[in-house]
Amino acid sequence: MAHEFVINASKVNIDFDRAQSLMNETLAELSAHWVDHNETILKRTGITDHKQALFDNYCRRHLEHFGEHFAPDLMADPF
């Protein structure tokens, strides 16, 4: 199985599937819905990687909802 990576806030490669397994299901669904329905805006801003957009959106929602960063977004070592 090939791994797909996203870049976290520390500029570290994070295995998307591993990070996704730690996501709150409701927030992940909201993020996926937002990314799917805002593809034009994302492309206009230069964001073309769906999983990166989903990860970034989820991290923002996680911080807003829980008041703390999503742990994989701050990791200094590859995950």
LOGUKE-845123 format. One line per field, with one value per atom (N, C-alpha, C): residue number from 1; residue in three letters; atom name; z, x, y. Coordinates in Angstrom, 2 decimals. Layout:
N
n: [NUM	...] .
res: [ALA	...] .
atom: [CA	...] .
zz: [Z	...] .
xx: [X	...] .
yy: [Y	...] .
//
This chain:
79
n: [1	1	1	2	2	2	3	3	3	4	4	4	5	5	5	6	6	6	7	7	7	8	8	8	9	9	9	10	10	10	11	11	11	12	12	12	13	13	13	14	14	14	15	15	15	16	16	16	17	17	17	18	18	18	19	19	19	20	20	20	21	21	21	22	22	22	23	23	23	24	24	24	25	25	25	26	26	26	27	27	27	28	28	28	29	29	29	30	30	30	31	31	31	32	32	32	33	33	33	34	34	34	35	35	35	36	36	36	37	37	37	38	38	38	39	39	39	40	40	40	41	41	41	42	42	42	43	43	43	44	44	44	45	45	45	46	46	46	47	47	47	48	48	48	49	49	49	50	50	50	51	51	51	52	52	52	53	53	53	54	54	54	55	55	55	56	56	56	57	57	57	58	58	58	59	59	59	60	60	60	61	61	61	62	62	62	63	63	63	64	64	64	65	65	65	66	66	66	67	67	67	68	68	68	69	69	69	70	70	70	71	71	71	72	72	72	73	73	73	74	74	74	75	75	75	76	76	76	77	77	77	78	78	78	79	79	79] .
res: [MET	MET	MET	ALA	ALA	ALA	HIS	HIS	HIS	GLU	GLU	GLU	PHE	PHE	PHE	VAL	VAL	VAL	ILE	ILE	ILE	ASN	ASN	ASN	ALA	ALA	ALA	SER	SER	SER	LYS	LYS	LYS	VAL	VAL	VAL	ASN	ASN	ASN	ILE	ILE	ILE	ASP	ASP	ASP	PHE	PHE	PHE	ASP	ASP	ASP	ARG	ARG	ARG	ALA	ALA	ALA	GLN	GLN	GLN	SER	SER	SER	LEU	LEU	LEU	MET	MET	MET	ASN	ASN	ASN	GLU	GLU	GLU	THR	THR	THR	LEU	LEU	LEU	ALA	ALA	ALA	GLU	GLU	GLU	LEU	LEU	LEU	SER	SER	SER	ALA	ALA	ALA	HIS	HIS	HIS	TRP	TRP	TRP	VAL	VAL	VAL	ASP	ASP	ASP	HIS	HIS	HIS	ASN	ASN	ASN	GLU	GLU	GLU	THR	THR	THR	ILE	ILE	ILE	LEU	LEU	LEU	LYS	LYS	LYS	ARG	ARG	ARG	THR	THR	THR	GLY	GLY	GLY	ILE	ILE	ILE	THR	THR	THR	ASP	ASP	ASP	HIS	HIS	HIS	LYS	LYS	LYS	GLN	GLN	GLN	ALA	ALA	ALA	LEU	LEU	LEU	PHE	PHE	PHE	ASP	ASP	ASP	ASN	ASN	ASN	TYR	TYR	TYR	CYS	CYS	CYS	ARG	ARG	ARG	ARG	ARG	ARG	HIS	HIS	HIS	LEU	LEU	LEU	GLU	GLU	GLU	HIS	HIS	HIS	PHE	PHE	PHE	GLY	GLY	GLY	GLU	GLU	GLU	HIS	HIS	HIS	PHE	PHE	PHE	ALA	ALA	ALA	PRO	PRO	PRO	ASP	ASP	ASP	LEU	LEU	LEU	MET	MET	MET	ALA	ALA	ALA	ASP	ASP	ASP	PRO	PRO	PRO	PHE	PHE	PHE] .
atom: [N	CA	C	N	CA	C	N	CA	C	N	CA	C	N	CA	C	N	CA	C	N	CA	C	N	CA	C	N	CA	C	N	CA	C	N	CA	C	N	CA	C	N	CA	C	N	CA	C	N	CA	C	N	CA	C	N	CA	C	N	CA	C	N	CA	C	N	CA	C	N	CA	C	N	CA	C	N	CA	C	N	CA	C	N	CA	C	N	CA	C	N	CA	C	N	CA	C	N	CA	C	N	CA	C	N	CA	C	N	CA	C	N	CA	C	N	CA	C	N	CA	C	N	CA	C	N	CA	C	N	CA	C	N	CA	C	N	CA	C	N	CA	C	N	CA	C	N	CA	C	N	CA	C	N	CA	C	N	CA	C	N	CA	C	N	CA	C	N	CA	C	N	CA	C	N	CA	C	N	CA	C	N	CA	C	N	CA	C	N	CA	C	N	CA	C	N	CA	C	N	CA	C	N	CA	C	N	CA	C	N	CA	C	N	CA	C	N	CA	C	N	CA	C	N	CA	C	N	CA	C	N	CA	C	N	CA	C	N	CA	C	N	CA	C	N	CA	C	N	CA	C	N	CA	C	N	CA	C	N	CA	C	N	CA	C	N	CA	C	N	CA	C	N	CA	C] .
zz: [0.00	0.00	0.00	-0.94	-1.05	-0.01	0.57	1.56	0.86	1.28	0.78	1.94	1.66	2.70	2.51	3.64	3.66	4.47	4.35	5.06	6.24	7.43	8.60	8.81	9.87	10.16	10.41	10.78	11.01	9.75	8.63	7.33	7.31	8.04	8.14	7.39	6.69	6.01	7.03	6.88	7.77	6.91	7.30	6.60	6.78	5.67	5.75	6.38	6.00	6.55	8.06	8.53	9.98	10.70	10.13	10.74	10.71	9.60	9.46	10.50	10.86	11.85	13.23	13.45	14.74	14.74	13.56	13.44	14.05	14.60	15.06	13.81	13.83	12.64	12.14	13.04	12.64	12.01	12.64	12.09	10.76	10.63	9.37	8.25	8.57	7.57	7.15	8.12	7.80	6.92	7.21	6.41	5.00	4.87	3.54	2.73	3.37	2.70	2.22	3.08	2.72	1.54	1.59	0.51	-0.80	-0.74	-1.94	-2.58	-1.75	-2.26	-2.51	-2.29	-2.50	-3.37	-4.25	-5.13	-5.99	-6.48	-7.32	-6.54	-5.33	-4.49	-4.19	-3.88	-3.57	-4.77	-5.96	-7.16	-7.44	-7.21	-7.43	-6.52	-5.34	-4.40	-4.54	-5.53	-5.80	-5.06	-4.36	-3.61	-4.50	-4.92	-5.82	-5.20	-4.10	-3.45	-2.48	-2.81	-2.02	-0.57	-0.39	0.97	1.80	1.16	1.88	2.31	1.41	1.74	2.88	2.84	3.89	5.22	5.21	6.44	7.02	6.19	6.65	7.22	6.53	7.00	8.31	8.39	9.62	10.79	10.58	11.66	12.20	11.28	11.70	12.52	12.04	12.77	14.14	14.19	15.44	16.48	16.06	16.96	17.45	16.53	16.90	17.85	17.59	18.37	19.74	19.76	21.00	21.74	21.10	21.74	21.83	21.06	21.02	19.62	19.26	17.94	17.80	16.58	16.23	16.28	17.12	17.40	16.15	15.13	13.95	13.24	13.43	12.77	13.39	14.59	15.27	15.36	14.86	15.00	14.29	14.96	14.40	13.66	13.84	13.17	12.25	11.16	10.26	11.00	10.56	11.20	10.14] .
xx: [0.85	0.00	0.89	0.65	1.43	0.95	1.91	1.57	1.45	0.49	0.34	0.64	1.44	1.89	1.36	1.18	0.84	1.93	1.99	2.98	2.30	2.86	2.25	2.79	2.37	2.77	4.26	4.91	6.35	7.13	6.42	7.02	7.57	6.90	7.30	6.28	6.75	5.86	5.11	3.81	2.95	2.15	2.11	1.33	-0.15	-0.80	-2.19	-3.11	-2.98	-3.88	-3.72	-2.49	-2.26	-2.86	-2.66	-3.23	-4.76	-5.29	-6.74	-7.35	-6.62	-7.14	-7.28	-6.62	-6.70	-7.72	-8.28	-9.21	-10.57	-11.17	-12.55	-13.42	-14.27	-15.05	-15.94	-16.61	-17.51	-16.73	-15.62	-14.83	-14.20	-13.79	-13.22	-14.26	-15.48	-16.56	-16.86	-16.88	-17.10	-15.98	-14.76	-13.62	-13.70	-14.03	-14.15	-15.24	-16.35	-17.46	-17.02	-16.33	-15.87	-14.90	-13.94	-12.96	-13.66	-14.57	-15.28	-16.10	-16.65	-17.51	-16.79	-15.50	-14.74	-13.51	-13.61	-12.50	-12.04	-12.98	-12.64	-11.83	-12.24	-11.50	-10.11	-10.01	-8.72	-7.78	-8.28	-7.45	-6.99	-7.88	-7.53	-6.40	-6.31	-5.26	-4.03	-4.07	-2.91	-2.89	-3.97	-4.03	-4.73	-3.97	-4.53	-4.54	-3.87	-3.81	-4.98	-5.91	-7.13	-6.82	-5.90	-5.60	-4.91	-4.06	-3.42	-4.46	-5.39	-6.45	-7.32	-7.63	-8.43	-7.69	-6.40	-5.60	-5.55	-5.26	-5.16	-6.49	-7.58	-8.89	-9.24	-8.93	-9.20	-8.42	-7.15	-6.33	-6.91	-7.40	-8.03	-9.30	-10.13	-11.36	-11.06	-10.05	-9.67	-9.27	-8.46	-8.04	-9.24	-10.13	-11.32	-12.23	-12.41	-13.35	-12.79	-11.55	-10.98	-10.08	-9.72	-8.86	-7.41	-7.05	-5.66	-5.36	-4.09	-3.67	-3.85	-4.12	-4.15	-2.71	-2.43	-1.05	-0.20	-0.70	0.15	0.55	-0.20	0.14	1.38	1.72	2.87	4.09	3.98	5.07	6.33	7.45	8.72	9.44	8.95	9.54	8.48	8.92	7.94	7.06	5.82	4.81	4.22] .
yy: [-1.18	0.00	1.24	2.12	3.35	4.37	5.04	6.06	7.41	8.19	9.55	10.48	11.48	12.38	13.78	14.46	15.88	16.57	17.87	18.66	19.35	19.18	19.82	21.23	21.88	23.27	23.40	22.31	22.31	21.94	21.83	21.47	20.05	19.15	17.75	16.90	15.86	14.93	14.08	14.05	13.28	12.29	11.04	10.03	10.39	10.71	11.18	10.15	8.89	7.87	7.71	7.78	7.68	8.89	10.07	11.27	11.22	10.76	10.69	9.74	8.69	7.74	8.38	9.52	10.22	11.35	11.64	12.77	12.47	13.50	13.43	13.25	12.24	11.88	13.02	13.69	14.78	15.93	16.33	17.43	17.04	15.78	15.31	15.35	14.96	15.00	16.44	17.36	18.77	19.31	18.92	19.37	18.82	17.54	16.92	17.60	17.88	18.57	19.95	20.69	22.03	21.97	21.07	20.95	20.56	19.60	19.17	20.30	21.16	22.22	23.55	23.59	24.83	24.59	23.62	23.27	24.45	25.22	26.37	27.40	27.68	28.63	28.10	26.83	26.23	26.31	25.98	26.05	27.47	28.42	29.83	30.28	29.68	30.05	29.16	28.25	27.41	26.09	25.77	24.51	23.47	22.48	21.46	20.06	19.88	18.57	18.43	17.55	17.37	16.97	16.04	15.57	16.64	17.44	18.54	19.56	19.87	20.82	20.29	19.00	18.39	18.43	18.09	18.11	19.51	20.50	21.89	22.37	22.06	22.49	21.80	20.51	19.78	20.38	20.68	21.23	22.54	23.37	24.63	24.35	23.44	23.10	22.48	21.63	20.98	22.04	23.00	24.07	24.88	25.22	26.00	25.22	23.94	23.13	22.72	22.26	21.73	22.72	23.82	24.81	24.38	23.36	22.90	22.39	22.39	21.95	20.45	20.02	18.60	18.11	17.13	16.70	16.45	15.76	15.54	16.84	17.90	19.16	19.81	19.44	20.04	19.13	17.91	16.96	17.44	17.28	17.71	16.58	15.36	14.20	13.58	12.96	12.32	11.33	11.24	10.41	9.50] .
//
